[in-house]
């Protein structure tokens, strides 16, 4: 049974973080030349619920990570905005306070436009055969996962598993996880510049009279056309059957956990919003801030977080303690499926022992 260490909100200070993370300190300094990635989510532009730099710094310093051998990181996204390309994303992270000298440098893990990837072959029990992950992952000796536990539109809730599976995926991996979802062309916006055709490596983009069309049978889901379109005419349809998305996301989480050593997962139970940090309007908190938890098991830590949020008194007068608050707002998105699948494929265990600090 895995320990999940729990630091209550009233003890979230430097001394508390040092005690919380003491069992997970590892050698990642300059002497052995190991590189350590600290996986974070710096927040979408306009989002206010992401884990702030001050708390990320407490984790980094409590683990005694060398700033010269450590980098903060995340991957680019499929949709428009400042997280779609590396230069703009680095600038956004800087604007949100994730910058030197207070923290290690922020480096985008899947390259300039999300096309830099490594491939990990998954075990037989997975339907996914190969996970297409951020290239930086295969050059990383250790990774620390810092996740914000909150609601999610497709996964029900997002924690370590979602951050591990979706957060380490290159653009092609993100498209794959969204199942049959493929890029499509908004013909009303298309200017027929044909820039997308020049980057398509599978000859999947066909010309019509005054626009282009993407052939789903040929498209490999690399996402390059989404990035290259100068007017945002190429989009992704997010209408998706939830089970397929969750299953592939969890299998990608297993792939990411196989690609490098992850000594510790850290989940923050603060600003627990209905929607994820990718949203500009994530909604008001569902419960009061609870604290922070740490574990070596991504399934156990997410199970513990779900249990803590479920037991908490809701801020919504129409809800009550003891009920799954994420399931209440999205009855067709049962986040517990992440935990079940994760346990089935060997990502971790749902059984845990909560150790209060």
RODO-2510 file (C-alpha; in nm, 4 decimals, decimal comma):
residues 357
     n   res          X          Y          Z
     1     x     0,0000     0,0000     0,0000
     2     x     0,1441     0,3356    -0,1067
     3     x     0,1812     0,6287     0,1325
     4     x     0,0159     0,9523     0,0269
     5     x     0,1573     1,2307     0,2420
     6     x    -0,0852     1,5131     0,3195
     7     x     0,0110     1,8651     0,4262
     8     x    -0,3002     2,0616     0,5362
     9     x    -0,3508     2,4147     0,4137
    10     x    -0,2637     2,5694     0,7503
    11     x     0,0844     2,4110     0,7378
    12     x     0,1692     2,5122     0,3808
    13     x     0,4932     2,6964     0,4576
    14     x     0,8614     2,6278     0,3960
    15     x     0,9005     2,4028     0,7001
    16     x     0,5889     2,2088     0,6076
    17     x     0,7052     2,1488     0,2502
    18     x     1,0460     2,0290     0,3696
    19     x     0,8781     1,7728     0,5969
    20     x     0,6269     1,6712     0,3286
    21     x     0,8890     1,6063     0,0623
    22     x     1,1726     1,4707     0,2774
    23     x     1,1211     1,1046     0,1654
    24     x     1,1416     1,2021    -0,2019
    25     x     1,4660     1,3984    -0,2159
    26     x     1,6993     1,2544    -0,4747
    27     x     2,0371     1,3319    -0,6229
    28     x     1,9843     1,5557    -0,9223
    29     x     2,2638     1,8073    -0,8826
    30     x     2,5639     1,9255    -1,0773
    31     x     2,8061     1,6529    -0,9690
    32     x     2,6439     1,3683    -1,1611
    33     x     2,5185     1,5821    -1,4516
    34     x     2,1628     1,4520    -1,4228
    35     x     1,8894     1,6669    -1,5748
    36     x     1,5664     1,7057    -1,3785
    37     x     1,2401     1,8232    -1,5332
    38     x     0,9800     1,9861    -1,3124
    39     x     0,6530     1,9423    -1,4987
    40     x     0,4129     2,2287    -1,4309
    41     x     0,1197     2,4084    -1,5907
    42     x     0,1929     2,7843    -1,5969
    43     x    -0,1727     2,8591    -1,6741
    44     x    -0,3564     2,9821    -1,9796
    45     x    -0,3647     3,3559    -2,0373
    46     x    -0,6513     3,4895    -1,8258
    47     x    -0,6540     3,1867    -1,5927
    48     x    -0,6102     3,2531    -1,2195
    49     x    -0,6222     2,9064    -1,0577
    50     x    -0,2862     2,7638    -1,1714
    51     x    -0,0236     2,6800    -0,9078
    52     x     0,1653     3,0064    -0,8463
    53     x     0,5442     3,0354    -0,8805
    54     x     0,5905     3,0785    -0,5050
    55     x     0,4507     2,7306    -0,4362
    56     x     0,6438     2,5724    -0,7236
    57     x     0,9581     2,7266    -0,5745
    58     x     0,8802     2,5694    -0,2366
    59     x     0,8654     2,2259    -0,4018
    60     x     1,1881     2,2775    -0,5990
    61     x     1,3793     2,4109    -0,2986
    62     x     1,2436     2,1464    -0,0592
    63     x     1,3658     1,8742    -0,2941
    64     x     1,7042     2,0533    -0,3028
    65     x     1,7165     2,0572    -0,6818
    66     x     2,0073     2,2362    -0,8471
    67     x     1,8883     2,5270    -1,0605
    68     x     2,1760     2,4566    -1,3008
    69     x     2,0534     2,1024    -1,3737
    70     x     1,6779     2,1585    -1,3427
    71     x     1,4227     2,3063    -1,5800
    72     x     1,0524     2,3827    -1,5583
    73     x     0,8602     2,2475    -1,8536
    74     x     0,5311     2,1881    -2,0316
    75     x     0,4186     2,1117    -2,3869
    76     x     0,2412     2,3114    -2,6558
    77     x    -0,1320     2,2770    -2,7166
    78     x    -0,3586     2,2130    -3,0150
    79     x    -0,5804     2,5176    -2,9881
    80     x    -0,5060     2,8839    -3,0503
    81     x    -0,3574     3,1169    -2,7929
    82     x    -0,0202     3,1829    -2,6325
    83     x     0,0536     2,8188    -2,5509
    84     x     0,0516     2,7013    -2,9130
    85     x     0,4169     2,7808    -2,9951
    86     x     0,7267     2,7719    -2,7772
    87     x     0,8305     3,1402    -2,8035
    88     x     0,4876     3,2682    -2,7045
    89     x     0,4512     3,0051    -2,4332
    90     x     0,7849     3,0962    -2,2744
    91     x     0,6763     3,4601    -2,2795
    92     x     0,3450     3,3685    -2,1125
    93     x     0,5216     3,1646    -1,8438
    94     x     0,7488     3,4633    -1,7816
    95     x     0,4459     3,6907    -1,7502
    96     x     0,2991     3,4524    -1,4924
    97     x     0,6182     3,4655    -1,2844
    98     x     0,7916     3,1425    -1,3892
    99     x     1,1343     3,2896    -1,4604
   100     x     1,4923     3,3245    -1,3508
   101     x     1,6421     3,3981    -1,1036
   102     x     1,3549     3,2961    -0,8752
   103     x     1,3047     2,9602    -1,0466
   104     x     1,4865     2,7370    -1,2961
   105     x     1,4322     2,8271    -1,6644
   106     x     1,1064     2,7340    -1,8354
   107     x     1,1705     2,5227    -2,1481
   108     x     0,8990     2,3877    -2,3792
   109     x     0,9471     2,0104    -2,3992
   110     x     0,8123     1,9385    -2,7483
   111     x     0,9999     2,2007    -2,9485
   112     x     0,9069     2,5178    -3,1289
   113     x     0,5681     2,4037    -3,2584
   114     x     0,5045     2,0758    -3,0773
   115     x     0,6540     1,8481    -3,3428
   116     x     0,9656     1,7352    -3,1517
   117     x     0,8775     1,3941    -3,0156
   118     x     1,0071     1,0635    -2,8884
   119     x     0,8228     0,7328    -2,9135
   120     x     0,7637     0,4854    -2,6316
   121     x     0,6339     0,1339    -2,7004
   122     x     0,3604     0,0472    -2,4521
   123     x     0,2962    -0,2924    -2,2874
   124     x     0,0645    -0,5513    -2,4398
   125     x    -0,2220    -0,4699    -2,2030
   126     x    -0,2587    -0,1272    -2,3681
   127     x    -0,4663    -0,0720    -2,6819
   128     x    -0,2273     0,2095    -2,7725
   129     x     0,0872     0,0601    -2,9226
   130     x     0,3186     0,3614    -2,9258
   131     x     0,2991     0,6858    -2,7282
   132     x     0,4263     0,9983    -2,9046
   133     x     0,5728     1,2077    -2,6255
   134     x     0,7706     1,5313    -2,5943
   135     x     1,1274     1,4831    -2,7159
   136     x     1,2806     1,6363    -2,4036
   137     x     1,1458     1,3486    -2,1972
   138     x     1,3944     1,0958    -2,3343
   139     x     1,6845     1,3294    -2,2451
   140     x     1,5583     1,3810    -1,8911
   141     x     1,7010     1,1711    -1,6072
   142     x     1,4348     1,2537    -1,3475
   143     x     1,1014     1,4317    -1,3498
   144     x     0,8955     1,5885    -1,0727
   145     x     0,5233     1,6203    -1,1440
   146     x     0,3505     1,9240    -0,9926
   147     x    -0,0219     1,9098    -1,0679
   148     x    -0,3270     2,1156    -0,9811
   149     x    -0,6223     1,8956    -0,8851
   150     x    -0,9431     2,0368    -1,0367
   151     x    -1,2319     1,9554    -1,2719
   152     x    -1,1903     1,8747    -1,6404
   153     x    -1,4325     1,8904    -1,9314
   154     x    -1,3528     1,5457    -2,0752
   155     x    -1,1710     1,3589    -1,7972
   156     x    -1,4067     1,4493    -1,5116
   157     x    -1,1158     1,5724    -1,3038
   158     x    -0,7495     1,6410    -1,3698
   159     x    -0,4594     1,5525    -1,1427
   160     x    -0,1357     1,3603    -1,1779
   161     x    -0,2704     1,1096    -1,4329
   162     x    -0,4121     1,3720    -1,6652
   163     x    -0,1033     1,5923    -1,6286
   164     x     0,1214     1,2936    -1,6959
   165     x    -0,0692     1,1594    -1,9981
   166     x    -0,1797     1,4750    -2,1755
   167     x     0,0877     1,7057    -2,0386
   168     x     0,3863     1,5073    -2,1717
   169     x     0,2305     1,4319    -2,5115
   170     x     0,3595     1,6017    -2,8246
   171     x     0,0950     1,7545    -3,0502
   172     x     0,0470     1,4301    -3,2433
   173     x    -0,0038     1,2458    -2,9153
   174     x    -0,2631     1,4958    -2,8015
   175     x    -0,4571     1,4543    -3,1257
   176     x    -0,4414     1,0753    -3,0940
   177     x    -0,5776     1,0879    -2,7422
   178     x    -0,8781     1,2733    -2,8700
   179     x    -0,9710     0,9569    -3,0601
   180     x    -1,1461     1,0138    -3,3899
   181     x    -1,0963     1,3864    -3,3532
   182     x    -0,9053     1,5187    -3,6517
   183     x    -0,8322     1,8681    -3,7761
   184     x    -1,0982     2,0208    -3,9975
   185     x    -1,1075     2,3316    -4,2149
   186     x    -1,3496     2,6164    -4,1534
   187     x    -1,4086     2,7019    -4,5191
   188     x    -1,5528     3,0437    -4,4360
   189     x    -1,2213     3,1479    -4,2783
   190     x    -0,9853     2,9777    -4,5236
   191     x    -0,7997     3,2257    -4,7477
   192     x    -0,6676     2,9505    -4,9760
   193     x    -0,3082     3,0469    -4,9013
   194     x    -0,2083     2,6753    -4,9075
   195     x     0,0423     2,7191    -4,6239
   196     x    -0,0996     2,4054    -4,4620
   197     x    -0,0264     2,1959    -4,7706
   198     x     0,3420     2,2850    -4,7545
   199     x     0,3799     2,1300    -4,4072
   200     x     0,1579     1,8228    -4,4473
   201     x     0,3831     1,5168    -4,4538
   202     x     0,1039     1,2728    -4,5409
   203     x    -0,0518     1,4497    -4,8427
   204     x    -0,3800     1,4617    -4,6519
   205     x    -0,4789     1,8163    -4,7497
   206     x    -0,6703     1,8432    -5,0751
   207     x    -0,7541     2,1579    -5,2701
   208     x    -1,1091     2,2476    -5,3625
   209     x    -1,2208     2,5446    -5,5709
   210     x    -1,1447     2,8192    -5,3171
   211     x    -1,0488     2,6276    -5,0051
   212     x    -0,8832     2,3090    -4,8814
   213     x    -1,0099     1,9930    -4,7146
   214     x    -0,8378     1,7413    -4,4868
   215     x    -0,8723     1,3751    -4,5806
   216     x    -0,9334     1,1863    -4,2543
   217     x    -0,8140     0,8614    -4,4110
   218     x    -0,4694     1,0054    -4,4827
   219     x    -0,4270     1,2416    -4,1865
   220     x    -0,1797     1,1175    -3,9253
   221     x    -0,2749     1,3761    -3,6668
   222     x     0,0615     1,5522    -3,6459
   223     x    -0,1013     1,8928    -3,5909
   224     x     0,1443     2,0895    -3,8063
   225     x    -0,1344     2,2340    -4,0207
   226     x    -0,3086     2,3766    -3,7134
   227     x     0,0051     2,5650    -3,6208
   228     x     0,0875     2,6838    -3,9728
   229     x    -0,2548     2,8269    -4,0682
   230     x    -0,2138     3,2077    -4,0453
   231     x    -0,5855     3,2811    -3,9959
   232     x    -0,6869     2,9995    -3,7609
   233     x    -0,9084     2,8298    -4,0187
   234     x    -0,7947     2,4800    -3,9160
   235     x    -0,9476     2,3629    -3,5914
   236     x    -1,0162     2,0509    -3,3898
   237     x    -1,3641     1,9214    -3,3132
   238     x    -1,3800     1,8394    -2,9428
   239     x    -1,7045     1,6384    -2,9527
   240     x    -1,5667     1,3091    -2,8328
   241     x    -1,6724     0,9863    -2,6675
   242     x    -1,5311     1,0152    -2,3161
   243     x    -1,4225     0,6547    -2,2587
   244     x    -1,1864     0,6510    -2,5568
   245     x    -1,0266     0,9768    -2,4496
   246     x    -0,9773     0,8663    -2,0890
   247     x    -0,8406     0,5251    -2,1875
   248     x    -0,5823     0,6699    -2,4252
   249     x    -0,4883     0,9462    -2,1837
   250     x    -0,4157     0,6928    -1,9080
   251     x    -0,2143     0,4742    -2,1463
   252     x    -0,0085     0,7800    -2,2405
   253     x     0,0441     0,8432    -1,8697
   254     x     0,1917     0,4953    -1,8429
   255     x     0,4180     0,5709    -2,1396
   256     x     0,5434     0,8925    -1,9806
   257     x     0,6127     0,7112    -1,6535
   258     x     0,8192     0,4561    -1,8487
   259     x     1,0226     0,7213    -2,0302
   260     x     1,1975     0,8659    -1,7250
   261     x     1,2288     0,8232    -1,3493
   262     x     0,9570     1,0059    -1,1542
   263     x     1,0389     0,9951    -0,7825
   264     x     0,7454     1,2095    -0,6711
   265     x     0,4065     1,3409    -0,7745
   266     x     0,2812     1,6562    -0,5993
   267     x    -0,0864     1,7528    -0,6207
   268     x    -0,2133     2,0885    -0,4983
   269     x    -0,5662     2,0964    -0,3574
   270     x    -0,6045     2,4729    -0,3846
   271     x    -0,8381     2,6816    -0,6023
   272     x    -1,0234     2,3599    -0,6881
   273     x    -1,2151     2,4894    -0,9885
   274     x    -1,4720     2,3112    -1,2095
   275     x    -1,2490     2,3491    -1,5155
   276     x    -0,8796     2,3116    -1,5885
   277     x    -0,5977     2,5649    -1,5996
   278     x    -0,6260     2,5690    -1,9795
   279     x    -0,9473     2,7717    -1,9474
   280     x    -0,9617     3,1488    -1,9323
   281     x    -1,2762     3,1243    -1,7198
   282     x    -1,2215     2,8247    -1,4954
   283     x    -1,5092     2,9063    -1,2593
   284     x    -1,5141     2,9723    -0,8833
   285     x    -1,3628     2,7237    -0,6349
   286     x    -1,5864     2,4283    -0,5468
   287     x    -1,4530     2,3834    -0,1910
   288     x    -1,2183     2,5672     0,0416
   289     x    -0,8458     2,5102    -0,0068
   290     x    -0,7457     2,1734     0,1426
   291     x    -0,3662     2,1525     0,1168
   292     x    -0,1051     1,9607    -0,0820
   293     x    -0,0282     1,5889    -0,1147
   294     x     0,2762     1,3942    -0,2364
   295     x     0,3302     1,0324    -0,3388
   296     x     0,5366     0,8068    -0,5625
   297     x     0,2162     0,6628    -0,7180
   298     x     0,0076     0,8729    -0,9627
   299     x    -0,3040     0,6561    -0,9204
   300     x    -0,2907     0,6550    -0,5410
   301     x    -0,2394     1,0307    -0,5186
   302     x    -0,5330     1,1064    -0,7498
   303     x    -0,7546     0,8642    -0,5568
   304     x    -0,6573     1,0365    -0,2309
   305     x    -0,7280     1,3800    -0,3803
   306     x    -1,0684     1,2701    -0,5061
   307     x    -1,1516     1,1323    -0,1613
   308     x    -1,0420     1,4544     0,0102
   309     x    -1,2471     1,6736    -0,2254
   310     x    -1,5470     1,4417    -0,1947
   311     x    -1,5336     1,4626     0,1858
   312     x    -1,4969     1,8427     0,1863
   313     x    -1,7885     2,0758     0,2538
   314     x    -1,8855     2,2366    -0,0787
   315     x    -1,9105     2,6092    -0,1295
   316     x    -2,2204     2,5496    -0,3419
   317     x    -2,5311     2,5387    -0,1201
   318     x    -2,6913     2,2885    -0,3586
   319     x    -2,4189     2,0275    -0,3003
   320     x    -2,3170     1,8345     0,0078
   321     x    -2,0135     1,6701     0,1646
   322     x    -1,9651     1,3047     0,0806
   323     x    -2,0666     1,3325    -0,2846
   324     x    -1,8380     1,3351    -0,5894
   325     x    -1,8541     1,7047    -0,6768
   326     x    -1,6993     1,6605    -1,0209
   327     x    -1,9516     1,3923    -1,1131
   328     x    -2,2341     1,6152    -0,9915
   329     x    -2,1506     1,8924    -1,2377
   330     x    -2,0752     1,6478    -1,5242
   331     x    -2,2762     1,3259    -1,4750
   332     x    -2,1519     1,1865    -1,8085
   333     x    -1,7830     1,2302    -1,7175
   334     x    -1,6848     0,9875    -1,4412
   335     x    -1,3246     1,0687    -1,3496
   336     x    -1,2959     0,7465    -1,1497
   337     x    -1,2510     0,5686    -1,4809
   338     x    -0,8973     0,7128    -1,4915
   339     x    -0,8207     0,5383    -1,1640
   340     x    -0,9735     0,2075    -1,2687
   341     x    -0,7884     0,1935    -1,6004
   342     x    -0,4639     0,3129    -1,4414
   343     x    -0,4764     0,0285    -1,1917
   344     x    -0,5643    -0,2262    -1,4607
   345     x    -0,2681    -0,1425    -1,6847
   346     x    -0,0132    -0,1176    -1,4042
   347     x     0,0241     0,2596    -1,3695
   348     x    -0,0388     0,2423    -0,9945
   349     x    -0,2763     0,1309    -0,7200
   350     x    -0,5955     0,2841    -0,5840
   351     x    -0,5111     0,1591    -0,2350
   352     x    -0,3221     0,4092    -0,0234
   353     x    -0,2464     0,5145     0,3322
   354     x    -0,2960     0,8847     0,4038
   355     x    -0,0121     1,0202     0,6189
   356     x    -0,0986     1,3594     0,7643
   357     x     0,2009     1,5854     0,8262
***
